Amino acid sequence: MKELIIKSLEKIRPILQRDGGDVELVDVSKDGVVSVKMQGACGNCPGAMMTIKMVIEETLKKEVPGVREVIGV
């Protein structure tokens, strides 16, 4: 599952980098909770949580079987 998550994040990364940010995979739990850390401009952005839920979580749920939730750390 981790490899599929990394591949999906690579697709999302250019969107974040366009705005001066990035995302780092921190952990994947056995029950499908993915922990990510927003970096750069996205790390301090008030909309970071919205990006995690609306962009990253939705993409991972569609592309990676078993992903239940994405949280920011």
N, C-alpha and C positions, 0 to 999 in steps of 0.2 A: 504494500500500500504506500509506503514512504516514497518509493521511486515514482509512482504515478502522481503523488502530490507534488513532488519536485518538478516533474514535467509540466504540470498544470500551472504551478507558480511561475515557471519560465515564460508561459504565455501571457500571464498577467503583468509581469515585471515591466515590460516596456511602457505600459499605461502609467504606472507609478513613476518610472524614471523620467517620463516626459514632464512631470511636475516637480522633479527634484527629489523624489523619494525612492523607496525600495521596500522590500519585505524579506524577512529572514525566517525560515522554518526553525522553530525551537524544539518542538516535540510532537509526537503522535502517540496518543494513548491507545491502549488495547480496546477501549470502548468507542473509538472513532472521534475523539476530540483532538483537534489540531490546534496547537499553540503557535502563534506567529508573533514576530516583533516588527513593528513598522519602523523604518529608518529614514534618515534624511529629513526632508521637508514633511514627509508623512508622519514622522515620529511625533511632531509637535502640532500637527494639524487638528483642529477641532472636529473635522469630519473623518478622522481616522477610523473611528469605530463603525461609522456608516460604510466606509470602504471595506472594512473587514467583513461585515455582515452582507452587504449588498453585492459586492464584487467578488471577493475572495471566497467567502463561504458558499455563495450560490454556484460559482464556477466549480469548486471542489466537489460539492454535492452532486453536480451533474456528471462530472468526469471521473470521479473516484468512488467506486462502490465501498460502502462502509463508513464514509465520512458523515458524522452526525452533527458536528458543530465546529466552528472556528472561533477561537478566542484570542484576544490580544494580550500580550504580557509585557 
